[in-house]
Amino acid sequence: KRLDLDDAAVRKMVKSLPQILGCSISDNLEPTLQWLQKRLDLDDTAISKMIQRSPQILGCSIPDNMEPTLQWLQQRLSITDGELSNLMQRMPALFGCSVDTNLEPTLEFYIEALGDEEEALGLVIKNPALFNYSLEKRLKPRFEEAQDAKLVIDAGCLKRMGKYPEKEWHASIDFQARKQSLGSRERKKKQPA
C-alpha cells in the first residue's frame, strides 16, 4: 500500500522476485524501505519508482550489500548524499553489484581507458549504467576492437562500448574509423607543402 502499486506493478515485481511472497512485511520489507528512505532521503513516490525499477533490492541485505555499496560509491566517486541518492534512483540495480568483483574493477577499467581519473568518475556518475556491463564479455573485447581500429578512446567511445548492441557497435567502429580517416586526410591537405 505504501508504495502505491497497482496490480500490474505488483505482478511484475512478483514475477521478477518471486521470493518476495515469502517475505514478512514487518520483518523484511518495511525495515528495508524505511532504511532506504532514510539513507537516501527519499519520499514514498521516489522509493516506489526505485522498487518498481529494481524489485531485487528488496532481497538485498542492508549490512552485507546495500550499505557497503553506498559507502563505496560515495567515497570512491567523491559524491554528496544528494548525488548518491540521485545516482541510486537512476540505477538501483547497483545494489546488486559486488564492490570487489564488479564496481571497483569496472571503474578501474574506465580510469585506465581514459587515462584520467576525474573524467572517468564524471563518466560513471553521469552514466551509472556503465557499471552494469561485463568487463570480460563486453568492455575488454570491445576496447581491443577499438584499439585495433585505431579509434580515439574517449568518453563517447566508452559509452558506445557499453550501451550498443553488437550490430550497432560494429557499425559505430566502422563509422568512427572512416570519420577519423577523413579528418586525418583533411588535416594533411591543409598542411603547407
N, C-alpha and C positions, 0 to 999 in steps of 0.2 A: 504494500500500500504506500509506504513512504516513498518508494521510487516512482510511483505513479506510472506503472507499466500496464499497457493494455494486454489483452490475451495473446496477440501476435508476438509481442515483445517477450512475454513470459515463455511462450512456446519456443521461440528462438534461443532464449537463454538455456532452457532445459535441454534442447537439442545439442547445444554447444557444450554444456556442462551438466550431464545427467546426474552427477554426484550431488548436485545442489538439492535434489529432492530428499536426500538423506541428512542434510544439514539442519541443525537446530537454529531457528531464527534467533532465539535469545542467547544461545551459547556460541554460535558461529557467525551468522550473517550480520546481526545487529552490531556486535563489537567491531567487526571489520569495517562496516560502513561508518560507524562513529569515529574509528581511528583514522580512516581515510579523510573524512570530512575535517577533522581537527588538524591532522598533519598537513593537508594540502589546502586548507581554508576553502572548502567547497560548500556551496549551498545544495539543497536537495535536487535541484534541476541539474547541476553540474555532475553530481555523483551519479544520478540516474543515467545521464548520457555516457559517462565513463563506463559504468557497469554494462550498459547495452552494447557498447563498442567492444568490450572485452570482459565477458562474464567470468572468464577463467580466473580473474584476480580475486574473486570471492573464494577460490580454493587455495590461494597462496597463504603461506604462513607469514604473519607480521614480523616476528623476530628472525625467522630464517631467510625470508625472501624480500618482503616489502621494505622494511626499514633499512637493511643493508644496501639495497638497490638505490633507494632515495639518498642515503648518505653518500654513497659513491658518486652518483650523478651530480649531486650538489657540490661536493668537494672537488671532484675531478674536472667538472665543467666550469667551476667557479661561478655558480649562478645563485641568485637570491631565492628566497622562499617562493616569491611570486612567479619567478621564471621557472622554478621547478614545478610548481602547480600547473602552469601553462603547458610545459613540456609533457607532463604526465597525462593531462587531459587530451592532448593531441595524440599521444601514443601510449595508452595504458598497457598495451601488451609488453612494455618494457619490464613490468613487474615479473613477468615470467622468464626473463633473461638472467642468466648467471653472470655475475660480475667477472669472475675469473675466466670462464670459458667463452664468453660472448662479448660483453660490453668492453672490457679492457683491451682484449686483442683486436677488436674491430676498431676502436678508437686509435690504437697504435698503428693499425694499417693506414687509416686516413692521415694521420700525422706524418708517417713516413712517405706516403704517396705524394702529399702536398709539400713536404719539406718545411712546413710552417705550422707549429702547434696552435697558435692563435686562430689561424684560418681554418684549421681542422675543427677546433672547438666550435667556432662560429657556424661551420657547415652542419655539424650534427645537432647543434641547438636549434637551428632553423629547420632542419630536416631529420627529426628523431627516427623516422622510419629507416634511415640508413643503418641503424644498429641491427635491424632485423634480417639483413641479407647474409647468407652463408659466406664466410671467408674462403673456405676451401672449395666450395662448389660454384660460387659465382664471382666474388670480388677478385680473388687472386688470379683465376684463369683469365678473366676479362682484363685485368691490369696488364697481364703479359701480352694479351692480344693488342691492347692499346699501345704498349711499348713497341711491339713488333711492327705495328703500323706507323710508328714514329709520331704518334699523336702527342699533343701537349696535354699533360696530365694536370688539369685544373679542377676546381670545384664542380664545374659543369660536367666534365668528363666523369668524375666520380659519381655524381648523381645519376647520370645515364647508365653507368655500370650497374648500379644497384637497381634502379627502377625499371629499366627497359626489359621487356621480354626478349627472348633470344633473337627473333627475326628483326625487331627494331634495333637491337644492339648492333647487329652486324650491318644493318643499313646505316646506322649512325657512324660506325667506324669508316665505312666507305665514303660517306658524305664528308666527314671531318678530314679524312686523308686528302680527298680531292680539294677541299677548301684550303687546306694548308699548302698543298702543292701549287694551287693557283696564286695564293698570296706570296709564296716564295718566288714564283716566276715574275710576278708584278714588281716585287722589290728589286729583282735583278735587272729588269728593263729600265727602272728609274735610276740605277747607278750610272754615273758618268763613265764613259769609256776611257 
